[in-house]
Amino acid sequence: MSSAEPTEQTGPAVRSHPGHPEHPGHTPGPAPMRGLAESARLLADFTATSTALVAEALARIDAAQPTLNAFRHLRAEAALAEAAEADRRLAAGERLPLLGVPVAVKDDTDVAGLPTHFGCDGERPPATTDSEAVRRLRAAGAVIVGKTNSCELGQWPFTEGPAFGATRNPWNTAHTPGGSSGGSAAAVAAGLVPAALGSDGAGSVRIPAAWTHLVGIKPQRGRVSVHPHHDAFQGLTVNGPLARTVADAALLLDAAAGAHPEDLHRPPAVRASDAARRDPGRLRIALAWRPPLTLTGAGPDPEVRRATAALAETLARLGHHVEEARPRYGLIGLAFVPRATAGIAEFAARHPEPALLDPRTRSALRTGTRLGGRVVRAARAREVRQHRRIGALFDASGYDVLLTPTTAAPPPRIGTFDHLSAWRTDVTMAAACPYAWPWNVLGWPGINVPAGFTRSGLPIGAQLLGPSRSEERLISLAAQLEDDLRWYEHRPPT
């Protein structure tokens, strides 16, 4: 076991990519990682070895770490030993969905032998057992190479902090990859690993997926266990995959999905990989531009609107009925804020050195403490009414899918949120990312799909949202879009 030692940077420290003077690349390293499904096929056919794939991934991570800073901890020695064992098992004829394939997980997820810092400074003891999601990935044969960076307690749509520095976007290292699963997104987008697990409590898979040109799935609440937490962030947070293709994201979702005996939420199983190979049929798709009330008055950036409108036109060309509609969000933010801040307070209270926490975290802790108990219980009790009101878009109006921008803005520059007060951080964040969080309140699934790039080359995403337990429909639709748009052919500059 070894720990990656990132270095904080205040600006691009690498050469500019030819033809893009404001679009810095990163230091060349080993060739980009193959996809998840492709890696599994190569291993099963004895065209590659797990030892080689894992060693190559570790070399890529090591080469990119000084620039991208995607990882908090590596398991180099342990991962290579597990890869050698995977090669022995493969040679003996054993086959599992991910046997010998390297993957990464976010540093809010327990991996035995490594601390779970969740973006925080200070010392933490190593976890003694794997989380349920990691246990299931290992059971599918995956080799966990390391843990990726997250902002402090997953609160913000950027991955920066005094504990580890700034994680940078491989498409342009002057910009954030998003958050809070920014390390996982940067690692996959840069080809350091073929796929990674993230978590999404207010868009924290979908936002970094949008800003790094990836597929990011926020599954139904309970689809992927959050154990040892039984109801993370008051039911807002779920675990989900980030990958370059729909098939790879679906494969990781199938491997990680399933409940722990102590889980509160236990939706019936889905077959995500099968859905990725299935035609979605002709669907009625609602396109919504207006986000829920955030008191910022923010709408989508013109380039975000252009990219999302182009995606809607593609869906129409593929035979779907697409029209503008307006979901009845109501005052859903009044339910989100108590749940989110109470969740932060619960995690922050476990920190052994509270003085090391960001002042904004301590502010959220105080707010969450005040809004805990009766207020948060009332907020959760509203969820049934919110299901009915927003669900009328699907039940009464007859739409199958809701399409919105994933974010209102392209990825901000590194340091945009530095030195802001808690209030200014929240306002700036709400203006940039007003679209994702309502689906966390509802517990329903959503998928970010790449929607193109700004004129300066920054990635933009759009999200496909559905009612309860609609992952298979969303995955099928995303796969159809991918087959047409072939977004996986675009890679960051090297």
ABEGO torsion letter per residue (X at the ends): XBBBBBBBBABBABBBBBGBAABBBBBBBBBBBBBAAAAAAAAAAGABBAAAAAAAAAAAAAAAAAAAGABABBAAAAAAAAAAAAAAAAAAGBBBAABGBBBBBBAABBBBGBBBAGGBBEBBBBBABBBAAAAAAAAAGBBBAEBBBBBBGGABABBBEAAAEBBBBAABAABBAEOAAAAAAAAAAAGABABBBBBBAAGAAAAAAAAAGBBBBBBBBGABBAOABABBGGGABBBBBBBABAAAAAAAAAAABEBBAABABBBBBBBAAAAAABBAEBBBBBBBABBBBAGAGBBBBAAAAAAAAAAAAAAAAAGBBBBBBBBBAEBAAAAAAAAAAAAAAAAAAABABAAABBAAAAAAAAAAAAABEAAAAAAAAAAAAAAAAAAAAAAAAGBABBBBBABABBBBBBGAABGBBAAAAAAAAAAABAAAAAAAAAGBBBBBBBAEBBAAGBBBBBBBBBBBGAAAAAAAAAAAAAAAAGAAABBBBX
